[in-house]
Amino acid sequence: MIGVGIIGAGGISQSHANGYSQLSDQVEITAVADLDYERAKLAADRWGVKHAFSDYRQMLQLDQIDAVSVCTFTRAHCQPSIDALNAGKHVLVEKPMAATAEEGIQMVKASRQNHRILMIGMKWRFMPEVLAAKAFIDDHKLGKIYYAEAIGWQHRGIPGRTFIQKETAGGGAFMDNGVYTLDTVLYLMGHPIPVSVSGTSANIFGHSPDGGWEAERFNVEDFGTALVRFEEGMTLFFAHSWAINFKEQWQVRIAGGRGSAEIYPFSNPKLRLMHGGYSDLSELTPTDLPPGSIDIGYEIKQFVQAIEHGLPSPVPADTFLYTNLIFDAIYRSTDLGREVNFDLPDLLKS
Ligand SMILES: NC(=O)c1ccc[n+]([C@@H]2O[C@H](COP(=O)([O-])OP(=O)(O)OC[C@H]3O[C@@H](n4cnc5c(N)ncnc54)[C@H](O)[C@@H]3O)[C@@H](O)[C@H]2O)c1
């Protein structure tokens, strides 16, 4: 039986508890911790869990805990993850990986040093359409990739709560939802090495008095765009807005000289795969998609299987680090008002 602890008992923790309880023959949730002890205790009672703590470090001392889910707000992803890895526990940490790239780097180092799984809770990696596109691209059906787009236009989606302050979220629309399209496009492209980023991030609607969130607390971006240049001349256009006066539209699109892959996660059809030349381009979208799901329960199943069978992290943290590196570069580019060089950290250099 794998013993699991959940750190952070806010909104998303319930989905993790549900995911683990679907695997009750393999997993037992042993403890829950939240800075707010009452919240931890309520969750423990709701889930039938033995231990509740306000200090997660007490939880990490329990020998019966093999793994933890880190469900804290983003600013508090790094330290609990590192402490858990140093205590010999496997870690599933919610998206985004961290508030900054430097935090992400320290997390990857802790995972490597302790030989423990560090998995990022990026449920889109298991979306059947993403898996089909990945197989298509890995089969060289696109030819040489030269351009990609990762766009999330939310019409009215400012979440409020802990998501609208740097002190808890690290950033805004990028960290909350831009991370989905950005990680997906980088994953599909096979994590090419960025060389520069020209970006902008802004607060357009954050201080609106009629939004339903506490506008005076709002200090993150609700909108941003970036052009990322990669080695060998590829470019990526990335954009996300929590609130734009466009129709809601999310898309991840990749173009190569011999084909394309397009994913529209919230539209129909969700997937379009094309292959061929200028005059004989044809659609090869499969009718049968690979097994997968964006349900958090599916992601948790992958985590538990990896622990049980000694497999590598199903969403490896070092691949996910690129999202935080690009976000940092966009913020830097915004401050400087110009394109900035992308610094690849040593631990990503092979
Ligand atoms: N995968 C998804 O679909 C999905 C959906 C929503 C949120 N998320 C991610 O999950 C994370 C949490 O989101 P949420 O909506 O649950 O936030 P939340 O603000 O509702 O809950 C966060 C909880 O963490 C606790 N906390 C913070 N620091 C702590 C610490 N050091 N020790 C113990 N507890 C601590 C807070 O007290 C709070 O109860 C965010 O990073 C968010 O991006 C993922």
PDBQT file of the ligand as one rigid body, heavy atoms in Angstrom, charges set to zero:
ROOT
HETATM    1  N1  LIG A 401      -4.856  20.972 -12.485  1.00  0.00    +0.000 N 
HETATM    2  C1  LIG A 401      -5.936  21.730 -12.404  1.00  0.00    +0.000 C 
HETATM    3  O1  LIG A 401      -6.940  21.523 -13.066  1.00  0.00    +0.000 OA
HETATM    4  C2  LIG A 401      -5.921  22.871 -11.422  1.00  0.00    +0.000 A 
HETATM    5  C3  LIG A 401      -7.117  23.547 -11.141  1.00  0.00    +0.000 A 
HETATM    6  C4  LIG A 401      -7.076  24.546 -10.188  1.00  0.00    +0.000 A 
HETATM    7  C5  LIG A 401      -5.878  24.887  -9.556  1.00  0.00    +0.000 A 
HETATM    8  N2  LIG A 401      -4.724  24.226  -9.889  1.00  0.00    +0.000 N 
HETATM    9  C6  LIG A 401      -3.438  24.579  -9.249  1.00  0.00    +0.000 C 
HETATM   10  O2  LIG A 401      -3.478  24.089  -7.915  1.00  0.00    +0.000 OA
HETATM   11  C7  LIG A 401      -2.825  24.981  -7.016  1.00  0.00    +0.000 C 
HETATM   12  C8  LIG A 401      -3.771  25.328  -5.886  1.00  0.00    +0.000 C 
HETATM   13  O3  LIG A 401      -4.961  25.891  -6.394  1.00  0.00    +0.000 OA
HETATM   14  P1  LIG A 401      -6.265  25.999  -5.467  1.00  0.00    +0.000 P 
HETATM   15  O4  LIG A 401      -7.360  26.498  -6.324  1.00  0.00    +0.000 OA
HETATM   16  O5  LIG A 401      -6.462  24.728  -4.714  1.00  0.00    +0.000 OA
HETATM   17  O6  LIG A 401      -5.764  27.163  -4.480  1.00  0.00    +0.000 OA
HETATM   18  P2  LIG A 401      -6.360  27.557  -3.063  1.00  0.00    +0.000 P 
HETATM   19  O7  LIG A 401      -5.868  28.927  -2.796  1.00  0.00    +0.000 OA
HETATM   20  O8  LIG A 401      -7.827  27.250  -3.029  1.00  0.00    +0.000 OA
HETATM   21  O9  LIG A 401      -5.672  26.534  -2.053  1.00  0.00    +0.000 OA
HETATM   22  C9  LIG A 401      -4.325  26.563  -1.724  1.00  0.00    +0.000 C 
HETATM   23  C10 LIG A 401      -4.200  26.047  -0.300  1.00  0.00    +0.000 C 
HETATM   24  O10 LIG A 401      -2.813  25.892  -0.020  1.00  0.00    +0.000 OA
HETATM   25  C11 LIG A 401      -2.625  26.241   1.349  1.00  0.00    +0.000 C 
HETATM   26  N3  LIG A 401      -1.206  26.519   1.571  1.00  0.00    +0.000 N 
HETATM   27  C12 LIG A 401      -0.457  27.509   1.044  1.00  0.00    +0.000 A 
HETATM   28  N4  LIG A 401       0.819  27.423   1.477  1.00  0.00    +0.000 NA
HETATM   29  C13 LIG A 401       0.880  26.317   2.260  1.00  0.00    +0.000 A 
HETATM   30  C14 LIG A 401       1.924  25.688   2.998  1.00  0.00    +0.000 A 
HETATM   31  N5  LIG A 401       3.170  26.160   2.990  1.00  0.00    +0.000 N 
HETATM   32  N6  LIG A 401       1.620  24.570   3.706  1.00  0.00    +0.000 NA
HETATM   33  C15 LIG A 401       0.371  24.073   3.707  1.00  0.00    +0.000 A 
HETATM   34  N7  LIG A 401      -0.664  24.636   3.051  1.00  0.00    +0.000 NA
HETATM   35  C16 LIG A 401      -0.414  25.741   2.334  1.00  0.00    +0.000 A 
HETATM   36  C17 LIG A 401      -3.537  27.442   1.537  1.00  0.00    +0.000 C 
HETATM   37  O11 LIG A 401      -3.778  27.690   2.900  1.00  0.00    +0.000 OA
HETATM   38  C18 LIG A 401      -4.763  27.005   0.750  1.00  0.00    +0.000 C 
HETATM   39  O12 LIG A 401      -5.691  26.312   1.557  1.00  0.00    +0.000 OA
HETATM   40  C19 LIG A 401      -2.391  26.192  -7.869  1.00  0.00    +0.000 C 
HETATM   41  O13 LIG A 401      -1.031  26.090  -8.153  1.00  0.00    +0.000 OA
HETATM   42  C20 LIG A 401      -3.222  26.074  -9.143  1.00  0.00    +0.000 C 
HETATM   43  O14 LIG A 401      -2.540  26.568 -10.279  1.00  0.00    +0.000 OA
HETATM   44  C21 LIG A 401      -4.744  23.219 -10.789  1.00  0.00    +0.000 A 
ENDROOT
TORSDOF 0
